[in-house]
Amino acid sequence: MNTNAYNFGFLDEYAKKEVRRAILKAIAIPGYQVPYASREMPMGRGFGTGGLQLTLALIGPDEIVKVIDQGSDDSVNAVNLRQFIEMTCPGVSTTTRTAECTLLQTRHRIPELPLTAEQIIVLQVPYPDPLVVVEASENKRKTMHGEADYSRLLVKLYEDIVKYNEITISHRYPTRINGHYVIDPSPIPRWDVAKLNDSAALLLFGAGREKKIYAVPPHTRAEPLVFSDVPFRVEDFRDEAGQRHACVRCGCANSFLDEFVGDTGNKTYQCSDSDWCDEQLQRAEQVQGVAA
């Protein structure tokens, strides 16, 4: 690609302004899905075009950008998007350190390290509307959102409890924002849902294929949709004896873990967040060095 033929950030200035206006409206109405004219990008829809458009509309020459996929900086999706940003945004710095970035684009994870007020996190979203599982008509879904009518979604959760004795949603858990709109928080695990609540950072959600943008502004109330007698629970990383699994690499026992099955059938666990794992490993090595 000849980057000289494109505007800074690939998108033309009119497209960037439209995305920014949609972002401002989304911030003003937390959880509301703002439609926008999603542009064609040099990648297939479903590969992060919505999040990428938000990033390119917000990015400035002095930005420090981090891109992750499933918590990793080295996955194919993260590497491709990072290279595209570097190619179309000359002068912009990229990093793999969560603490250093000012703009973080992610797919399926929110970092373990708490974000700050100086940071913006952009989440890639495949399907923005949690009501789509109970109502096919978008017009009817808009009315239901406007009236905060989520009774059919609650019935769906109740049916899960009756059938399986628990709510079985493992990701994309419906979350109520600021006491009104219920959002699909993108395919983040339940482990990350609590990080939406009272976050110091601005959280933006971009669905390129569905042409929607929504937001969770800083210090906004975000509550998973639950019943009073069935508490919300996150992923359980304990073994049959009740012992909590730890990362095989850094030894961390309080992070979200990925499970790996070896050739012999043995299971090992490793931190999903690669930067967090590197940092914990570095700290462990420093402690061992001091002890020695």
Phi and psi in degrees as GROMACS dihedral restraints (atoms count N, CA, C in turn):
[ dihedral_restraints ]
;  ai    aj    ak    al  type     phi  dphi    fc
    3     4     5     6     1   -86.1    20    10
    4     5     6     7     1   101.1    20    10
    6     7     8     9     1   -67.3    20    10
    7     8     9    10     1   -21.6    20    10
    9    10    11    12     1   -65.6    20    10
   10    11    12    13     1   -20.1    20    10
   12    13    14    15     1   -84.6    20    10
   13    14    15    16     1    -2.8    20    10
   15    16    17    18     1  -119.3    20    10
   16    17    18    19     1   155.0    20    10
   18    19    20    21     1   -68.1    20    10
   19    20    21    22     1   158.9    20    10
   21    22    23    24     1   -58.6    20    10
   22    23    24    25     1   126.0    20    10
   24    25    26    27     1    82.5    20    10
   25    26    27    28     1    13.7    20    10
   27    28    29    30     1    69.6    20    10
   28    29    30    31     1   -50.2    20    10
   30    31    32    33     1   -71.6    20    10
   31    32    33    34     1   147.8    20    10
   33    34    35    36     1   -73.9    20    10
   34    35    36    37     1   163.0    20    10
   36    37    38    39     1   -63.8    20    10
   37    38    39    40     1   -34.2    20    10
   39    40    41    42     1   -64.1    20    10
   40    41    42    43     1   -42.4    20    10
   42    43    44    45     1   -63.4    20    10
   43    44    45    46     1   -41.2    20    10
   45    46    47    48     1   -62.6    20    10
   46    47    48    49     1   -42.6    20    10
   48    49    50    51     1   -63.4    20    10
   49    50    51    52     1   -39.2    20    10
   51    52    53    54     1   -64.3    20    10
   52    53    54    55     1   -42.9    20    10
   54    55    56    57     1   -63.3    20    10
   55    56    57    58     1   -41.5    20    10
   57    58    59    60     1   -64.9    20    10
   58    59    60    61     1   -39.8    20    10
   60    61    62    63     1   -62.9    20    10
   61    62    63    64     1   -40.6    20    10
   63    64    65    66     1   -64.2    20    10
   64    65    66    67     1   -37.9    20    10
   66    67    68    69     1   -63.8    20    10
   67    68    69    70     1   -43.7    20    10
   69    70    71    72     1   -61.7    20    10
   70    71    72    73     1   -41.2    20    10
   72    73    74    75     1   -66.2    20    10
   73    74    75    76     1   -40.8    20    10
   75    76    77    78     1   -63.0    20    10
   76    77    78    79     1   -37.1    20    10
   78    79    80    81     1   -68.7    20    10
   79    80    81    82     1   -38.4    20    10
   81    82    83    84     1   -68.6    20    10
   82    83    84    85     1   -29.5    20    10
   84    85    86    87     1  -122.9    20    10
   85    86    87    88     1    83.9    20    10
   87    88    89    90     1   -55.1    20    10
   88    89    90    91     1   127.8    20    10
   90    91    92    93     1    89.0    20    10
   91    92    93    94     1   -13.0    20    10
   93    94    95    96     1   -76.1    20    10
   94    95    96    97     1   134.5    20    10
   96    97    98    99     1   -84.5    20    10
   97    98    99   100     1   110.9    20    10
   99   100   101   102     1   -93.9    20    10
  100   101   102   103     1   121.6    20    10
  102   103   104   105     1   -73.6    20    10
  103   104   105   106     1   148.9    20    10
  105   106   107   108     1  -151.9    20    10
  106   107   108   109     1   162.9    20    10
  108   109   110   111     1   -83.8    20    10
  109   110   111   112     1    87.8    20    10
  111   112   113   114     1   -61.7    20    10
  112   113   114   115     1   126.3    20    10
  114   115   116   117     1   -83.9    20    10
  115   116   117   118     1   158.4    20    10
  117   118   119   120     1   -72.8    20    10
  118   119   120   121     1   132.6    20    10
  120   121   122   123     1  -118.7    20    10
  121   122   123   124     1   157.7    20    10
  123   124   125   126     1   -75.8    20    10
  124   125   126   127     1    47.0    20    10
  126   127   128   129     1  -161.9    20    10
  127   128   129   130     1   159.2    20    10
  129   130   131   132     1   -69.4    20    10
  130   131   132   133     1   142.8    20    10
  132   133   134   135     1   -62.3    20    10
  133   134   135   136     1   138.0    20    10
  135   136   137   138     1   103.6    20    10
  136   137   138   139     1    -6.7    20    10
  138   139   140   141     1  -108.3    20    10
  139   140   141   142     1    24.5    20    10
  141   142   143   144     1    99.8    20    10
  142   143   144   145     1    20.5    20    10
  144   145   146   147     1   -66.2    20    10
  145   146   147   148     1   -35.2    20    10
  147   148   149   150     1   -66.0    20    10
  148   149   150   151     1   -49.7    20    10
  150   151   152   153     1   -62.9    20    10
  151   152   153   154     1   -39.0    20    10
  153   154   155   156     1   -64.3    20    10
  154   155   156   157     1   -39.4    20    10
  156   157   158   159     1   -63.7    20    10
  157   158   159   160     1   -38.4    20    10
  159   160   161   162     1   -64.3    20    10
  160   161   162   163     1   -45.0    20    10
  162   163   164   165     1   -61.1    20    10
  163   164   165   166     1   -45.9    20    10
  165   166   167   168     1   -68.6    20    10
  166   167   168   169     1   -28.7    20    10
  168   169   170   171     1   -76.3    20    10
  169   170   171   172     1   -26.4    20    10
  171   172   173   174     1   -96.6    20    10
  172   173   174   175     1   -21.3    20    10
  174   175   176   177     1   -67.4    20    10
  175   176   177   178     1   141.2    20    10
  177   178   179   180     1  -124.3    20    10
  178   179   180   181     1   167.0    20    10
  180   181   182   183     1   -58.4    20    10
  181   182   183   184     1   -26.7    20    10
  183   184   185   186     1   -98.7    20    10
  184   185   186   187     1    10.7    20    10
  186   187   188   189     1   -70.6    20    10
  187   188   189   190     1   149.4    20    10
  189   190   191   192     1  -117.8    20    10
  190   191   192   193     1   114.1    20    10
  192   193   194   195     1  -109.5    20    10
  193   194   195   196     1   138.5    20    10
  195   196   197   198     1  -124.6    20    10
  196   197   198   199     1   136.9    20    10
  198   199   200   201     1  -126.9    20    10
  199   200   201   202     1   127.6    20    10
  201   202   203   204     1  -131.7    20    10
  202   203   204   205     1   156.1    20    10
  204   205   206   207     1  -136.6    20    10
  205   206   207   208     1   121.2    20    10
  207   208   209   210     1    57.0    20    10
  208   209   210   211     1    29.0    20    10
  210   211   212   213     1    88.7    20    10
  211   212   213   214     1   -10.8    20    10
  213   214   215   216     1  -101.4    20    10
  214   215   216   217     1   140.7    20    10
  216   217   218   219     1   -83.5    20    10
  217   218   219   220     1   -13.0    20    10
  219   220   221   222     1  -109.3    20    10
  220   221   222   223     1     6.0    20    10
  222   223   224   225     1   -71.5    20    10
  223   224   225   226     1   162.1    20    10
  225   226   227   228     1   -59.2    20    10
  226   227   228   229     1   -46.4    20    10
  228   229   230   231     1   -62.1    20    10
  229   230   231   232     1   -44.9    20    10
  231   232   233   234     1   -65.1    20    10
  232   233   234   235     1   -43.0    20    10
  234   235   236   237     1   -64.9    20    10
  235   236   237   238     1   -43.8    20    10
  237   238   239   240     1   -63.4    20    10
  238   239   240   241     1   -44.9    20    10
  240   241   242   243     1   -67.4    20    10
  241   242   243   244     1   -39.3    20    10
  243   244   245   246     1   -63.3    20    10
  244   245   246   247     1   -42.9    20    10
  246   247   248   249     1   -64.8    20    10
  247   248   249   250     1   -36.8    20    10
  249   250   251   252     1   -65.8    20    10
  250   251   252   253     1   -40.9    20    10
  252   253   254   255     1   -64.2    20    10
  253   254   255   256     1   -44.2    20    10
  255   256   257   258     1   -62.6    20    10
  256   257   258   259     1   -36.3    20    10
  258   259   260   261     1   -74.3    20    10
  259   260   261   262     1   -36.5    20    10
  261   262   263   264     1  -100.4    20    10
  262   263   264   265     1    -6.1    20    10
  264   265   266   267     1  -126.5    20    10
  265   266   267   268     1    71.3    20    10
  267   268   269   270     1   -59.2    20    10
  268   269   270   271     1   135.8    20    10
  270   271   272   273     1    95.4    20    10
  271   272   273   274     1   -15.7    20    10
  273   274   275   276     1   -78.6    20    10
  274   275   276   277     1   136.2    20    10
  276   277   278   279     1   -90.9    20    10
  277   278   279   280     1   146.6    20    10
  279   280   281   282     1  -120.5    20    10
  280   281   282   283     1   155.8    20    10
  282   283   284   285     1  -148.2    20    10
  283   284   285   286     1   161.3    20    10
  285   286   287   288     1  -106.8    20    10
  286   287   288   289     1     0.9    20    10
  288   289   290   291     1   -96.5    20    10
  289   290   291   292     1   122.9    20    10
  291   292   293   294     1   -61.9    20    10
  292   293   294   295     1   -39.5    20    10
  294   295   296   297     1   -66.7    20    10
  295   296   297   298     1   -23.5    20    10
  297   298   299   300     1   -89.4    20    10
  298   299   300   301     1   -23.7    20    10
  300   301   302   303     1   -78.5    20    10
  301   302   303   304     1   151.7    20    10
  303   304   305   306     1  -103.7    20    10
  304   305   306   307     1   -22.9    20    10
  306   307   308   309     1  -136.3    20    10
  307   308   309   310     1   123.5    20    10
  309   310   311   312     1  -123.2    20    10
  310   311   312   313     1   120.3    20    10
  312   313   314   315     1  -103.4    20    10
  313   314   315   316     1   132.3    20    10
  315   316   317   318     1  -140.1    20    10
  316   317   318   319     1   153.4    20    10
  318   319   320   321     1  -126.2    20    10
  319   320   321   322     1   114.2    20    10
  321   322   323   324     1    78.4    20    10
  322   323   324   325     1     3.4    20    10
  324   325   326   327     1  -148.3    20    10
  325   326   327   328     1   152.7    20    10
  327   328   329   330     1  -114.6    20    10
  328   329   330   331     1   130.8    20    10
  330   331   332   333     1   -56.1    20    10
  331   332   333   334     1   153.6    20    10
  333   334   335   336     1   -68.4    20    10
  334   335   336   337     1   -37.1    20    10
  336   337   338   339     1   -68.9    20    10
  337   338   339   340     1   125.3    20    10
  339   340   341   342     1   -57.3    20    10
  340   341   342   343     1   134.8    20    10
  342   343   344   345     1   -81.6    20    10
  343   344   345   346     1   162.3    20    10
  345   346   347   348     1  -112.4    20    10
  346   347   348   349     1   172.2    20    10
  348   349   350   351     1   -67.9    20    10
  349   350   351   352     1   -17.6    20    10
  351   352   353   354     1   -87.1    20    10
  352   353   354   355     1     0.8    20    10
  354   355   356   357     1  -114.5    20    10
  355   356   357   358     1   150.4    20    10
  357   358   359   360     1  -122.7    20    10
  358   359   360   361     1   133.5    20    10
  360   361   362   363     1  -113.9    20    10
  361   362   363   364     1   129.6    20    10
  363   364   365   366     1  -111.8    20    10
  364   365   366   367     1   121.3    20    10
  366   367   368   369     1  -104.6    20    10
  367   368   369   370     1   132.7    20    10
  369   370   371   372     1   -78.1    20    10
  370   371   372   373     1   132.2    20    10
  372   373   374   375     1  -126.4    20    10
  373   374   375   376     1   124.9    20    10
  375   376   377   378     1   -80.0    20    10
  376   377   378   379     1   -45.1    20    10
  378   379   380   381     1  -132.8    20    10
  379   380   381   382     1   112.0    20    10
  381   382   383   384     1   -82.0    20    10
  382   383   384   385     1   -18.1    20    10
  384   385   386   387     1  -106.1    20    10
  385   386   387   388     1   114.5    20    10
  387   388   389   390     1   -69.1    20    10
  388   389   390   391     1   -18.6    20    10
  390   391   392   393     1   -77.8    20    10
  391   392   393   394     1    -7.9    20    10
  393   394   395   396     1   -63.4    20    10
  394   395   396   397     1   -22.1    20    10
  396   397   398   399     1   -77.3    20    10
  397   398   399   400     1   -14.9    20    10
  399   400   401   402     1  -121.1    20    10
  400   401   402   403     1   -11.5    20    10
  402   403   404   405     1  -147.3    20    10
  403   404   405   406     1   120.9    20    10
  405   406   407   408     1   -79.9    20    10
  406   407   408   409     1   -29.4    20    10
  408   409   410   411     1   -79.5    20    10
  409   410   411   412     1   123.2    20    10
  411   412   413   414     1   -66.8    20    10
  412   413   414   415     1   -37.3    20    10
  414   415   416   417     1   -61.3    20    10
  415   416   417   418     1   -42.2    20    10
  417   418   419   420     1   -68.5    20    10
  418   419   420   421     1   -35.8    20    10
  420   421   422   423     1   -65.0    20    10
  421   422   423   424     1   -38.2    20    10
  423   424   425   426     1   -60.8    20    10
  424   425   426   427     1   -43.3    20    10
  426   427   428   429     1   -62.7    20    10
  427   428   429   430     1   -43.4    20    10
  429   430   431   432     1   -62.5    20    10
  430   431   432   433     1   -42.0    20    10
  432   433   434   435     1   -63.7    20    10
  433   434   435   436     1   -44.7    20    10
  435   436   437   438     1   -61.4    20    10
  436   437   438   439     1   -35.3    20    10
  438   439   440   441     1   -91.3    20    10
  439   440   441   442     1     2.8    20    10
  441   442   443   444     1    54.1    20    10
  442   443   444   445     1    39.5    20    10
  444   445   446   447     1   -94.5    20    10
  445   446   447   448     1    95.9    20    10
  447   448   449   450     1  -115.7    20    10
  448   449   450   451     1    25.0    20    10
  450   451   452   453     1   -61.7    20    10
  451   452   453   454     1   -40.3    20    10
  453   454   455   456     1   -68.7    20    10
  454   455   456   457     1   -32.8    20    10
  456   457   458   459     1   -69.3    20    10
  457   458   459   460     1   -37.9    20    10
  459   460   461   462     1   -66.1    20    10
  460   461   462   463     1   -36.6    20    10
  462   463   464   465     1   -62.4    20    10
  463   464   465   466     1   -39.9    20    10
  465   466   467   468     1   -60.6    20    10
  466   467   468   469     1   -42.2    20    10
  468   469   470   471     1   -67.6    20    10
  469   470   471   472     1   -38.6    20    10
  471   472   473   474     1   -63.6    20    10
  472   473   474   475     1   -40.2    20    10
  474   475   476   477     1   -61.2    20    10
  475   476   477   478     1   -35.5    20    10
  477   478   479   480     1   -61.0    20    10
  478   479   480   481     1   -44.5    20    10
  480   481   482   483     1   -64.5    20    10
  481   482   483   484     1   -43.0    20    10
  483   484   485   486     1   -63.0    20    10
  484   485   486   487     1   -40.8    20    10
  486   487   488   489     1   -81.6    20    10
  487   488   489   490     1   -39.7    20    10
  489   490   491   492     1  -117.8    20    10
  490   491   492   493     1    -1.8    20    10
  492   493   494   495     1    68.4    20    10
  493   494   495   496     1    17.0    20    10
  495   496   497   498     1  -167.9    20    10
  496   497   498   499     1   163.8    20    10
  498   499   500   501     1   -82.6    20    10
  499   500   501   502     1   121.7    20    10
  501   502   503   504     1   -93.9    20    10
  502   503   504   505     1     1.9    20    10
  504   505   506   507     1   -63.5    20    10
  505   506   507   508     1   121.3    20    10
  507   508   509   510     1   -97.1    20    10
  508   509   510   511     1   -23.1    20    10
  510   511   512   513     1  -151.3    20    10
  511   512   513   514     1   171.0    20    10
  513   514   515   516     1    57.2    20    10
  514   515   516   517     1    39.4    20    10
  516   517   518   519     1   -71.4    20    10
  517   518   519   520     1   124.7    20    10
  519   520   521   522     1   -59.2    20    10
  520   521   522   523     1   131.2    20    10
  522   523   524   525     1  -131.5    20    10
  523   524   525   526     1   128.1    20    10
  525   526   527   528     1   -85.5    20    10
  526   527   528   529     1   130.1    20    10
  528   529   530   531     1  -108.1    20    10
  529   530   531   532     1   125.1    20    10
  531   532   533   534     1    55.8    20    10
  532   533   534   535     1    31.0    20    10
  534   535   536   537     1    78.0    20    10
  535   536   537   538     1     6.8    20    10
  537   538   539   540     1  -132.2    20    10
  538   539   540   541     1   -87.0    20    10
  540   541   542   543     1   -67.8    20    10
  541   542   543   544     1   137.4    20    10
  543   544   545   546     1  -100.8    20    10
  544   545   546   547     1   128.9    20    10
  546   547   548   549     1  -114.0    20    10
  547   548   549   550     1   161.5    20    10
  549   550   551   552     1   -92.4    20    10
  550   551   552   553     1   112.6    20    10
  552   553   554   555     1   -80.3    20    10
  553   554   555   556     1    25.5    20    10
  555   556   557   558     1    70.8    20    10
  556   557   558   559     1   170.1    20    10
  558   559   560   561     1   -74.3    20    10
  559   560   561   562     1    49.0    20    10
  561   562   563   564     1   -79.4    20    10
  562   563   564   565     1   150.4    20    10
  564   565   566   567     1   -69.6    20    10
  565   566   567   568     1   164.2    20    10
  567   568   569   570     1   -60.5    20    10
  568   569   570   571     1   -26.2    20    10
  570   571   572   573     1   -54.9    20    10
  571   572   573   574     1   -33.6    20    10
  573   574   575   576     1   -92.2    20    10
  574   575   576   577     1   -10.3    20    10
  576   577   578   579     1   -60.8    20    10
  577   578   579   580     1   -39.7    20    10
  579   580   581   582     1   -61.9    20    10
  580   581   582   583     1   -24.5    20    10
  582   583   584   585     1   -72.7    20    10
  583   584   585   586     1   -15.0    20    10
  585   586   587   588     1   -72.2    20    10
  586   587   588   589     1   -30.5    20    10
  588   589   590   591     1   -75.7    20    10
  589   590   591   592     1   126.6    20    10
  591   592   593   594     1    55.3    20    10
  592   593   594   595     1    34.1    20    10
  594   595   596   597     1   -68.3    20    10
  595   596   597   598     1   137.8    20    10
  597   598   599   600     1   -71.9    20    10
  598   599   600   601     1   -26.5    20    10
  600   601   602   603     1   -91.7    20    10
  601   602   603   604     1   155.4    20    10
  603   604   605   606     1   -79.0    20    10
  604   605   606   607     1   129.4    20    10
  606   607   608   609     1  -109.4    20    10
  607   608   609   610     1   123.6    20    10
  609   610   611   612     1  -117.2    20    10
  610   611   612   613     1   143.6    20    10
  612   613   614   615     1  -124.5    20    10
  613   614   615   616     1   125.9    20    10
  615   616   617   618     1  -122.6    20    10
  616   617   618   619     1   122.6    20    10
  618   619   620   621     1  -114.0    20    10
  619   620   621   622     1    98.0    20    10
  621   622   623   624     1   -67.7    20    10
  622   623   624   625     1   -42.4    20    10
  624   625   626   627     1   -68.0    20    10
  625   626   627   628     1   -37.8    20    10
  627   628   629   630     1   -90.9    20    10
  628   629   630   631     1    -6.9    20    10
  630   631   632   633     1    60.2    20    10
  631   632   633   634     1    49.6    20    10
  633   634   635   636     1  -134.9    20    10
  634   635   636   637     1   145.6    20    10
  636   637   638   639     1  -130.9    20    10
  637   638   639   640     1   135.3    20    10
  639   640   641   642     1  -144.9    20    10
  640   641   642   643     1   169.4    20    10
  642   643   644   645     1  -146.8    20    10
  643   644   645   646     1   154.5    20    10
  645   646   647   648     1  -119.2    20    10
  646   647   648   649     1   102.1    20    10
  648   649   650   651     1   -64.5    20    10
  649   650   651   652     1   164.0    20    10
  651   652   653   654     1   -58.0    20    10
  652   653   654   655     1   143.1    20    10
  654   655   656   657     1    56.0    20    10
  655   656   657   658     1    41.7    20    10
  657   658   659   660     1  -104.7    20    10
  658   659   660   661     1   144.2    20    10
  660   661   662   663     1   -72.4    20    10
  661   662   663   664     1   127.4    20    10
  663   664   665   666     1  -133.5    20    10
  664   665   666   667     1   117.3    20    10
  666   667   668   669     1  -126.7    20    10
  667   668   669   670     1   127.2    20    10
  669   670   671   672     1   -61.7    20    10
  670   671   672   673     1   143.1    20    10
  672   673   674   675     1   -74.7    20    10
  673   674   675   676     1   111.6    20    10
  675   676   677   678     1  -141.3    20    10
  676   677   678   679     1   174.3    20    10
  678   679   680   681     1  -101.8    20    10
  679   680   681   682     1   151.5    20    10
  681   682   683   684     1   -62.0    20    10
  682   683   684   685     1   -29.1    20    10
  684   685   686   687     1  -100.0    20    10
  685   686   687   688     1     3.0    20    10
  687   688   689   690     1  -128.1    20    10
  688   689   690   691     1    91.1    20    10
  690   691   692   693     1   -65.6    20    10
  691   692   693   694     1   150.7    20    10
  693   694   695   696     1   -70.4    20    10
  694   695   696   697     1   136.2    20    10
  696   697   698   699     1  -130.3    20    10
  697   698   699   700     1   150.5    20    10
  699   700   701   702     1  -100.3    20    10
  700   701   702   703     1   177.7    20    10
  702   703   704   705     1   -60.0    20    10
  703   704   705   706     1   140.3    20    10
  705   706   707   708     1  -104.8    20    10
  706   707   708   709     1   119.0    20    10
  708   709   710   711     1  -107.2    20    10
  709   710   711   712     1    30.7    20    10
  711   712   713   714     1   -94.9    20    10
  712   713   714   715     1   150.7    20    10
  714   715   716   717     1   -85.3    20    10
  715   716   717   718     1  -175.5    20    10
  717   718   719   720     1   -62.8    20    10
  718   719   720   721     1   -25.8    20    10
  720   721   722   723     1   -86.0    20    10
  721   722   723   724     1    -0.8    20    10
  723   724   725   726     1    87.7    20    10
  724   725   726   727     1     7.4    20    10
  726   727   728   729     1   -86.2    20    10
  727   728   729   730     1   132.2    20    10
  729   730   731   732     1   -74.5    20    10
  730   731   732   733     1   129.3    20    10
  732   733   734   735     1   -67.1    20    10
  733   734   735   736     1   149.1    20    10
  735   736   737   738     1  -120.2    20    10
  736   737   738   739     1   158.2    20    10
  738   739   740   741     1   -64.2    20    10
  739   740   741   742     1   129.7    20    10
  741   742   743   744     1   -69.2    20    10
  742   743   744   745     1   -20.5    20    10
  744   745   746   747     1   -91.2    20    10
  745   746   747   748     1   -50.3    20    10
  747   748   749   750     1  -110.4    20    10
  748   749   750   751     1   -12.2    20    10
  750   751   752   753     1    84.8    20    10
  751   752   753   754     1     3.5    20    10
  753   754   755   756     1   -67.4    20    10
  754   755   756   757     1   135.0    20    10
  756   757   758   759     1  -119.8    20    10
  757   758   759   760     1    19.5    20    10
  759   760   761   762     1  -136.7    20    10
  760   761   762   763     1    32.0    20    10
  762   763   764   765     1  -124.9    20    10
  763   764   765   766     1   167.8    20    10
  765   766   767   768     1   -74.2    20    10
  766   767   768   769     1   130.6    20    10
  768   769   770   771     1  -112.6    20    10
  769   770   771   772     1   144.7    20    10
  771   772   773   774     1   -95.9    20    10
  772   773   774   775     1   141.1    20    10
  774   775   776   777     1   -99.0    20    10
  775   776   777   778     1   132.5    20    10
  777   778   779   780     1  -122.4    20    10
  778   779   780   781     1   135.2    20    10
  780   781   782   783     1  -110.8    20    10
  781   782   783   784     1   121.0    20    10
  783   784   785   786     1   -79.4    20    10
  784   785   786   787     1   178.2    20    10
  786   787   788   789     1   -61.3    20    10
  787   788   789   790     1   -29.0    20    10
  789   790   791   792     1   -89.4    20    10
  790   791   792   793     1    -1.4    20    10
  792   793   794   795     1    92.8    20    10
  793   794   795   796     1    -3.6    20    10
  795   796   797   798     1   -71.9    20    10
  796   797   798   799     1   140.5    20    10
  798   799   800   801     1  -101.9    20    10
  799   800   801   802     1   136.0    20    10
  801   802   803   804     1  -127.2    20    10
  802   803   804   805     1   160.1    20    10
  804   805   806   807     1  -129.2    20    10
  805   806   807   808     1   141.7    20    10
  807   808   809   810     1  -142.4    20    10
  808   809   810   811     1   147.0    20    10
  810   811   812   813     1   -54.5    20    10
  811   812   813   814     1   132.6    20    10
  813   814   815   816     1   -69.8    20    10
  814   815   816   817     1   -36.9    20    10
  816   817   818   819     1   -81.9    20    10
  817   818   819   820     1   106.0    20    10
  819   820   821   822     1   -65.6    20    10
  820   821   822   823     1   -38.2    20    10
  822   823   824   825     1   -67.1    20    10
  823   824   825   826     1   -42.2    20    10
  825   826   827   828     1   -60.4    20    10
  826   827   828   829     1   -43.0    20    10
  828   829   830   831     1   -63.3    20    10
  829   830   831   832     1   -43.7    20    10
  831   832   833   834     1   -60.9    20    10
  832   833   834   835     1   -41.3    20    10
  834   835   836   837     1   -67.6    20    10
  835   836   837   838     1   -41.3    20    10
  837   838   839   840     1   -66.7    20    10
  838   839   840   841     1   -37.2    20    10
  840   841   842   843     1   -65.5    20    10
  841   842   843   844     1   -41.0    20    10
  843   844   845   846     1   -63.8    20    10
  844   845   846   847     1   -42.2    20    10
  846   847   848   849     1   -64.2    20    10
  847   848   849   850     1   -40.9    20    10
  849   850   851   852     1   -63.1    20    10
  850   851   852   853     1   -40.2    20    10
  852   853   854   855     1   -66.4    20    10
  853   854   855   856     1   -37.1    20    10
  855   856   857   858     1   -66.0    20    10
  856   857   858   859     1   -41.6    20    10
  858   859   860   861     1   -64.1    20    10
  859   860   861   862     1   -41.5    20    10
  861   862   863   864     1   -65.1    20    10
  862   863   864   865     1   -36.5    20    10
  864   865   866   867     1   -66.0    20    10
  865   866   867   868     1   -40.4    20    10
  867   868   869   870     1   -67.0    20    10
  868   869   870   871     1   -40.7    20    10
  870   871   872   873     1   -64.8    20    10
  871   872   873   874     1   -35.6    20    10
